[in-house]
Amino acid sequence: MANATNEVRKEVPKIAGILLVIGIAAVITAIILLHHNPLAVQSEEWVKKGIALGVLWVGVLVATILYDKIVILPKELWANRKLIWKLAQNDFKTRYAGSTMGRVWAFVQPVVTVAMYYFVFGLIFPARAQLAASGIEAPYVVWLTAGLVPWFYFNEALVSGTSALIEYNYLVKKVVFKISILPIIKIIAATFIHVFFACVMLVMYFCYGFKPDIHLLQLVYFSLCMFVLVLACSYATCAIVVFFKDLSQIIQIVLQIGMWATPILWDITQIPEQYRIIFKLNPVFYIVNGYRSALFEKQWFWEDFYSTMFFWITTAVVFCLGSLIFKRLKVHFADVL
């Protein structure tokens, strides 16, 4: 009887979690079905809704079947949140230990980068970026910086998160240490630099005559989007790189290509409309475009309804896959490292 009672107690949180996932999916389904854009072609709207709902409920089915394997990672992160914060601060402090300027180097790169683009595009080749959606003209250097800020965050966080297990290999070999917290430690450390870079961007933004606006609060939302996305990617990459070291070099090449494949240095309106969907499938584009929308177009993120739904569904799928890969390979980390 006692064993049966304990089993019931263990199952209740699982049942509640599955019901919560189904409930959230049901709410999202209702929002998607009720959403109506009078300016769009209705046949295309229903195709988009069908694809979104299909991906959503396939994800719910997978999450229900693999619930125990997927939720273990978020539980470990939440249970060790205080340790994560302390180790992230320590990681940031020790990254430049031994150098004369210390942590100042972490903030030099953003300043030098912005100064370089200002010199090239602001003084030598002055240009104006016409924002087609709202008709607002913005200095190209500010418009460009708004794209570079999230991209540099993604670049730094993904590279750091991928190397987390290798860099902290001495902790991986400790049986009692929760190695699942290592990638998020590196990403939080990268976030400190991102916050400073974002502040530099805002200083430039205000110096060019733009006024503070409530839409700027969305920068926090889009930074959170990037944090979750890169965390989802890092759990897969940090696990695979332990066994396939070449992945680090492949990621570097992909990031170099991604810098140009993502509309950062150029505007997506410069290419034919029928090809834009290819670039919009890149989840990083959603964040880069979100930064610029918050700064210049003054739009809320929920106004771009399908892009928001696509981003979070994609990120959730990537996070689930990353969790499964990490859990599958975790038992072999200590042997390989």
KOLMARVEX-536019 format. One line per field, with one value per residue (C-alpha): residue number from 1; residue in one letter; x, y, z. Coordinates in nm, 2 decimals. Example, Ala and Ser with C-alpha at 12.3 -4.5 7.8 and 13.67 -1.06 7.14 Angstrom:
// KOLMARVEX-536019
n: 1/2;
res: A/S;
east: 1.23/1.37;
north: -0.45/-0.11;
up: 0.78/0.71;
END
This chain:
// KOLMARVEX-536019
n: 1/2/3/4/5/6/7/8/9/10/11/12/13/14/15/16/17/18/19/20/21/22/23/24/25/26/27/28/29/30/31/32/33/34/35/36/37/38/39/40/41/42/43/44/45/46/47/48/49/50/51/52/53/54/55/56/57/58/59/60/61/62/63/64/65/66/67/68/69/70/71/72/73/74/75/76/77/78/79/80/81/82/83/84/85/86/87/88/89/90/91/92/93/94/95/96/97/98/99/100/101/102/103/104/105/106/107/108/109/110/111/112/113/114/115/116/117/118/119/120/121/122/123/124/125/126/127/128/129/130/131/132/133/134/135/136/137/138/139/140/141/142/143/144/145/146/147/148/149/150/151/152/153/154/155/156/157/158/159/160/161/162/163/164/165/166/167/168/169/170/171/172/173/174/175/176/177/178/179/180/181/182/183/184/185/186/187/188/189/190/191/192/193/194/195/196/197/198/199/200/201/202/203/204/205/206/207/208/209/210/211/212/213/214/215/216/217/218/219/220/221/222/223/224/225/226/227/228/229/230/231/232/233/234/235/236/237/238/239/240/241/242/243/244/245/246/247/248/249/250/251/252/253/254/255/256/257/258/259/260/261/262/263/264/265/266/267/268/269/270/271/272/273/274/275/276/277/278/279/280/281/282/283/284/285/286/287/288/289/290/291/292/293/294/295/296/297/298/299/300/301/302/303/304/305/306/307/308/309/310/311/312/313/314/315/316/317/318/319/320/321/322/323/324/325/326/327/328/329/330/331/332/333/334/335/336/337;
res: M/A/N/A/T/N/E/V/R/K/E/V/P/K/I/A/G/I/L/L/V/I/G/I/A/A/V/I/T/A/I/I/L/L/H/H/N/P/L/A/V/Q/S/E/E/W/V/K/K/G/I/A/L/G/V/L/W/V/G/V/L/V/A/T/I/L/Y/D/K/I/V/I/L/P/K/E/L/W/A/N/R/K/L/I/W/K/L/A/Q/N/D/F/K/T/R/Y/A/G/S/T/M/G/R/V/W/A/F/V/Q/P/V/V/T/V/A/M/Y/Y/F/V/F/G/L/I/F/P/A/R/A/Q/L/A/A/S/G/I/E/A/P/Y/V/V/W/L/T/A/G/L/V/P/W/F/Y/F/N/E/A/L/V/S/G/T/S/A/L/I/E/Y/N/Y/L/V/K/K/V/V/F/K/I/S/I/L/P/I/I/K/I/I/A/A/T/F/I/H/V/F/F/A/C/V/M/L/V/M/Y/F/C/Y/G/F/K/P/D/I/H/L/L/Q/L/V/Y/F/S/L/C/M/F/V/L/V/L/A/C/S/Y/A/T/C/A/I/V/V/F/F/K/D/L/S/Q/I/I/Q/I/V/L/Q/I/G/M/W/A/T/P/I/L/W/D/I/T/Q/I/P/E/Q/Y/R/I/I/F/K/L/N/P/V/F/Y/I/V/N/G/Y/R/S/A/L/F/E/K/Q/W/F/W/E/D/F/Y/S/T/M/F/F/W/I/T/T/A/V/V/F/C/L/G/S/L/I/F/K/R/L/K/V/H/F/A/D/V/L;
east: 0.00/0.28/0.46/0.14/0.09/0.44/0.40/0.08/0.26/0.54/0.29/0.09/0.35/0.40/0.03/0.00/0.30/0.15/-0.18/-0.01/0.17/-0.16/-0.34/-0.08/-0.09/-0.47/-0.45/-0.19/-0.42/-0.71/-0.50/-0.38/-0.73/-0.88/-0.61/-0.72/-0.52/-0.76/-0.47/-0.34/-0.45/-0.68/-0.58/-0.22/-0.33/-0.49/-0.18/0.03/-0.21/-0.22/0.16/0.19/-0.08/0.08/0.42/0.27/0.07/0.35/0.57/0.31/0.29/0.67/0.68/0.41/0.59/0.94/0.82/1.05/1.36/1.28/1.18/1.48/1.70/1.47/1.43/1.81/1.85/1.59/1.71/2.07/1.98/2.18/2.49/2.45/2.44/2.75/2.95/2.85/2.98/3.30/3.34/3.31/3.56/3.82/3.79/4.04/4.24/4.61/4.57/4.66/4.32/4.13/3.75/3.78/3.87/3.52/3.38/3.65/3.54/3.18/3.31/3.58/3.33/3.08/3.36/3.48/3.14/3.08/3.40/3.34/2.97/2.91/3.21/3.37/3.06/2.76/2.44/2.07/1.87/1.52/1.28/1.02/0.76/0.72/0.90/1.14/1.49/1.76/2.14/2.29/2.54/2.26/2.05/2.35/2.44/2.09/2.15/2.51/2.41/2.19/2.42/2.73/2.54/2.44/2.79/2.97/2.71/2.70/3.07/3.11/2.82/2.96/3.29/3.15/3.20/3.55/3.65/3.51/3.62/3.75/3.39/3.25/3.45/3.30/3.02/2.82/2.83/2.53/2.71/2.39/2.44/2.77/2.63/2.40/2.69/2.88/2.57/2.49/2.86/2.81/2.50/2.69/2.88/2.56/2.39/2.69/2.68/2.31/2.37/2.62/2.37/2.11/2.35/2.41/2.04/1.97/2.27/2.12/1.81/1.57/1.35/1.29/0.97/0.78/0.86/1.22/1.11/1.09/1.47/1.45/1.20/1.41/1.73/1.54/1.45/1.81/1.91/1.66/1.75/2.12/2.07/1.86/2.13/2.41/2.29/2.31/2.64/2.82/2.73/2.83/3.16/3.29/3.29/3.33/3.59/3.56/3.21/3.37/3.54/3.22/3.02/3.28/3.23/2.85/2.86/3.07/2.82/2.53/2.66/2.58/2.29/2.10/1.99/2.23/2.44/2.16/1.79/1.56/1.35/1.64/1.56/1.25/0.95/0.92/1.27/1.23/1.06/1.39/1.57/1.27/1.30/1.62/1.51/1.79/1.63/1.32/1.53/1.74/1.43/1.27/1.55/1.51/1.13/1.14/1.39/1.27/0.93/0.77/0.59/0.50/0.63/0.28/0.19/0.42/0.20/0.32/0.69/0.65/0.46/0.72/1.01/0.88/0.76/1.10/1.29/1.09/1.16/1.53/1.54/1.37/1.61/1.90/1.78/1.75/2.09/2.25/2.09/2.17/2.54/2.59/2.69/2.99/3.13/3.37/3.51/3.59/3.71;
north: 0.00/0.24/0.17/0.24/0.57/0.68/0.59/0.80/1.09/1.06/1.05/1.35/1.61/1.43/1.43/1.80/1.89/1.71/1.87/2.21/2.15/2.05/2.35/2.59/2.43/2.46/2.83/2.88/2.69/2.91/3.23/3.10/3.01/3.33/3.55/3.73/3.96/4.13/4.24/3.89/3.63/3.41/3.09/3.15/3.24/2.90/2.72/2.91/2.82/2.45/2.43/2.61/2.38/2.07/2.15/2.25/1.94/1.71/1.88/1.82/1.45/1.42/1.61/1.39/1.07/1.18/1.40/1.25/1.29/1.65/1.80/1.68/1.95/2.25/2.10/2.09/2.44/2.58/2.38/2.51/2.87/3.03/2.83/2.92/3.29/3.27/3.06/3.29/3.59/3.40/3.29/3.65/3.77/3.50/3.52/3.80/3.72/3.79/4.07/4.42/4.58/4.28/4.29/4.61/4.41/4.26/4.60/4.73/4.52/4.66/5.01/4.96/4.78/5.06/5.32/5.14/5.12/5.48/5.59/5.39/5.44/5.76/5.97/5.81/5.66/5.83/5.64/5.65/5.34/5.38/5.17/5.07/4.97/5.30/5.55/5.66/5.75/5.63/5.67/5.36/5.32/5.31/5.08/4.85/4.85/4.75/4.43/4.38/4.38/4.07/3.90/3.94/3.81/3.50/3.45/3.49/3.29/3.00/2.97/2.99/2.75/2.49/2.48/2.48/2.10/2.10/2.41/2.28/1.92/1.89/1.95/1.71/1.43/1.50/1.26/1.49/1.80/1.88/1.94/2.05/2.39/2.45/2.58/2.83/2.96/3.06/3.21/3.43/3.54/3.65/3.83/4.07/4.19/4.20/4.43/4.68/4.66/4.73/5.03/5.16/5.12/5.31/5.60/5.62/5.60/5.90/6.10/6.08/6.26/5.96/5.99/5.73/5.53/5.25/5.03/5.02/4.78/4.51/4.50/4.30/4.06/4.01/3.96/3.69/3.53/3.52/3.38/3.09/3.02/3.00/2.80/2.55/2.52/2.50/2.18/2.00/2.15/2.12/1.75/1.67/1.86/1.63/1.35/1.55/1.82/1.95/2.08/2.39/2.48/2.41/2.64/2.92/2.88/2.87/3.19/3.36/3.27/3.35/3.70/3.76/3.53/3.71/4.06/4.25/4.45/4.47/4.52/4.22/4.45/4.46/4.11/3.99/3.92/3.55/3.47/3.65/3.36/3.17/3.42/3.46/3.09/3.18/3.23/3.49/3.71/3.73/3.88/4.11/4.24/4.28/4.50/4.73/4.73/4.83/5.11/5.25/5.11/5.13/4.80/4.55/4.19/4.04/4.24/4.01/3.72/3.43/3.51/3.51/3.18/3.03/3.14/3.00/2.68/2.63/2.72/2.48/2.20/2.28/2.29/1.95/1.80/1.95/1.82/1.47/1.47/1.60/1.34/1.06/1.15/1.27/0.93/0.91/1.27/1.18/0.88/1.09/1.40;
up: 0.00/0.09/-0.24/-0.43/-0.25/-0.33/-0.69/-0.71/-0.55/-0.80/-1.09/-0.99/-1.09/-1.42/-1.49/-1.39/-1.61/-1.91/-1.86/-1.83/-2.17/-2.33/-2.18/-2.31/-2.65/-2.65/-2.57/-2.85/-3.08/-3.00/-3.05/-3.39/-3.51/-3.40/-3.54/-3.85/-4.08/-4.32/-4.55/-4.61/-4.86/-4.67/-4.84/-4.74/-4.39/-4.35/-4.48/-4.23/-3.95/-4.06/-4.06/-3.72/-3.56/-3.71/-3.57/-3.23/-3.17/-3.30/-3.04/-2.77/-2.86/-2.84/-2.52/-2.37/-2.47/-2.36/-2.07/-1.81/-2.03/-2.13/-1.79/-1.60/-1.75/-1.66/-1.31/-1.26/-1.38/-1.15/-0.85/-0.90/-0.99/-0.71/-0.79/-1.16/-1.09/-0.87/-1.11/-1.40/-1.22/-1.14/-1.50/-1.62/-1.36/-1.43/-1.81/-1.83/-1.51/-1.55/-1.80/-1.70/-1.78/-1.66/-1.72/-1.91/-2.22/-2.22/-2.29/-2.52/-2.82/-2.83/-2.81/-3.08/-3.30/-3.29/-3.33/-3.64/-3.80/-3.71/-3.88/-4.19/-4.24/-4.05/-4.17/-4.48/-4.65/-4.49/-4.57/-4.47/-4.42/-4.53/-4.32/-4.57/-4.31/-4.15/-4.38/-4.10/-4.20/-3.97/-3.98/-4.13/-3.84/-3.58/-3.79/-3.84/-3.47/-3.39/-3.59/-3.47/-3.10/-3.10/-3.35/-3.14/-2.84/-3.04/-3.17/-2.83/-2.63/-2.88/-2.90/-2.53/-2.46/-2.71/-2.53/-2.18/-2.11/-2.25/-2.06/-1.73/-1.79/-1.43/-1.31/-1.56/-1.39/-1.05/-0.99/-0.76/-0.98/-1.20/-1.54/-1.70/-1.55/-1.73/-2.07/-1.90/-1.69/-2.01/-2.17/-1.86/-1.86/-2.23/-2.13/-1.92/-2.23/-2.43/-2.17/-2.20/-2.58/-2.58/-2.36/-2.61/-2.88/-2.69/-2.62/-3.00/-3.06/-2.83/-2.96/-3.31/-3.18/-3.12/-2.81/-2.54/-2.61/-2.44/-2.74/-2.62/-2.34/-2.60/-2.62/-2.29/-2.45/-2.76/-2.55/-2.36/-2.69/-2.78/-2.44/-2.47/-2.83/-2.78/-2.46/-2.66/-2.93/-2.68/-2.51/-2.83/-2.95/-2.62/-2.60/-2.96/-2.95/-2.68/-2.93/-3.25/-3.19/-3.55/-3.46/-3.31/-3.64/-3.83/-3.60/-3.66/-4.04/-4.00/-3.79/-4.06/-4.32/-4.09/-4.05/-4.42/-4.45/-4.17/-4.28/-4.06/-4.30/-4.55/-4.55/-4.64/-4.86/-5.10/-5.22/-5.41/-5.19/-5.30/-5.15/-4.82/-4.65/-4.68/-4.46/-4.23/-4.14/-3.96/-3.59/-3.54/-3.80/-3.58/-3.30/-3.52/-3.69/-3.35/-3.23/-3.53/-3.50/-3.14/-3.21/-3.54/-3.66/-3.31/-3.35/-3.08/-3.12/-3.12/-3.43/-3.62/-3.51/-3.72/-3.68/-3.30/-3.31/-3.54/-3.33/-3.00/-3.15/-3.32/-3.01/-2.80/-3.05/-3.05/-2.67/-2.64/-2.90/-2.72/-2.38/-2.53/-2.69/-2.38/-2.16/-2.40/-2.42/-2.06/-1.92/-2.16/-2.10/-1.81/-2.01/-2.32/-2.13;
END
